[in-house]
Amino acid sequence: MEDPNAPIYYLSLLNNIIFTNVSSDNEKRGVLYLPKEISKKQLEALYGFALSVLDFDISVVYDMCRIDEMTVGEVFELDKQENLKEKLDDYVLKKVKLKYE
């Protein structure tokens, strides 16, 4: 079976931020994939995006790599009651390099 997350991993190598909406009928849920480096412009856009997903439970995936033809990464769960911007500042951005342009 091929790795369904492989395209997301390769897009992240190009420093893309990817959000997938995996909501069901009863709940709003999404997965936010972060590249290893984020530019200041991307960070500002990400903060703006955070306002549009306030009612989502979000899994943040970062520090992705390929092991045995599978994409793996660190995962941080975020409930809709938590502020995505604050959590990005407090936790995830300590793991993701901020690239200054």
C-alpha positions as CSV (number, residue, x, y, z in Angstrom):
1,M,0.0,0.0,0.0
2,E,1.3,3.4,-0.9
3,D,1.7,6.2,1.7
4,P,-1.3,8.6,1.3
5,N,0.7,11.3,3.1
6,A,3.6,11.2,0.7
7,P,2.4,14.1,-1.5
8,I,1.9,16.2,1.7
9,Y,5.4,15.4,2.8
10,Y,6.9,16.4,-0.6
11,L,4.9,19.6,-0.6
12,S,6.3,20.4,2.8
13,L,9.8,20.0,1.4
14,L,8.9,23.0,-0.8
15,N,8.0,24.9,2.4
16,N,4.2,24.7,1.9
17,I,1.8,24.8,4.7
18,I,-1.1,22.4,4.1
19,F,-4.5,22.1,5.8
20,T,-6.7,19.2,5.1
21,N,-10.4,19.3,6.2
22,V,-11.3,15.9,7.5
23,S,-14.6,16.9,9.0
24,S,-17.5,14.4,9.4
25,D,-21.2,15.2,9.7
26,N,-21.0,15.6,13.4
27,E,-17.6,17.4,13.9
28,K,-15.3,19.9,12.3
29,R,-11.8,18.5,12.2
30,G,-8.7,19.3,10.3
31,V,-5.0,18.5,10.0
32,L,-2.4,21.3,9.6
33,Y,0.9,20.2,8.2
34,L,3.9,22.5,8.8
35,P,7.2,22.5,6.9
36,K,10.5,22.5,8.7
37,E,10.9,26.3,7.9
38,I,8.3,29.0,7.8
39,S,8.8,32.5,6.5
40,K,7.6,35.5,8.3
41,K,5.0,36.1,5.6
42,Q,3.8,32.5,5.9
43,L,3.5,32.9,9.7
44,E,1.3,36.1,9.2
45,A,-0.9,34.2,6.8
46,L,-1.1,31.3,9.2
47,Y,-2.3,33.6,12.0
48,G,-5.0,34.9,9.7
49,F,-6.0,31.4,8.7
50,A,-6.2,30.5,12.4
51,L,-9.2,32.8,12.7
52,S,-11.1,30.9,10.1
53,V,-10.8,27.5,11.9
54,L,-11.8,28.6,15.4
55,D,-14.5,25.9,15.5
56,F,-12.3,23.0,14.4
57,D,-10.4,20.5,16.4
58,I,-7.0,20.5,14.7
59,S,-4.0,18.1,14.6
60,V,-0.8,19.9,13.9
61,V,1.8,17.7,12.2
62,Y,5.4,19.0,11.9
63,D,9.0,17.7,11.7
64,M,7.9,15.2,9.0
65,C,10.2,12.6,7.5
66,R,10.1,9.4,5.5
67,I,10.9,6.1,7.2
68,D,10.5,2.8,5.4
69,E,8.4,4.5,2.7
70,M,6.0,5.9,5.2
71,T,5.5,9.6,6.2
72,V,5.8,10.2,10.0
73,G,6.0,13.3,12.1
74,E,5.4,14.9,15.4
75,V,1.7,15.6,16.2
76,F,0.2,18.2,18.4
77,E,-3.6,18.0,19.1
78,L,-5.5,21.2,19.5
79,D,-9.1,21.4,20.7
80,K,-11.4,24.1,19.3
81,Q,-11.5,25.8,22.7
82,E,-7.7,26.5,22.4
83,N,-6.4,29.4,20.5
84,L,-4.4,28.1,17.5
85,K,-2.3,31.3,17.3
86,E,-1.2,31.0,20.9
87,K,-0.5,27.3,20.6
88,L,1.6,27.9,17.5
89,D,3.6,30.6,19.4
90,D,3.9,28.6,22.6
91,Y,4.7,25.1,21.3
92,V,5.0,24.4,17.6
93,L,7.1,27.3,16.5
94,K,9.8,26.3,19.0
95,K,10.1,23.2,16.8
96,V,9.7,24.9,13.4
97,K,12.5,27.2,12.2
98,L,11.4,30.7,11.4
99,K,13.0,31.8,8.1
100,Y,13.7,35.5,7.8
101,E,13.5,36.9,4.2
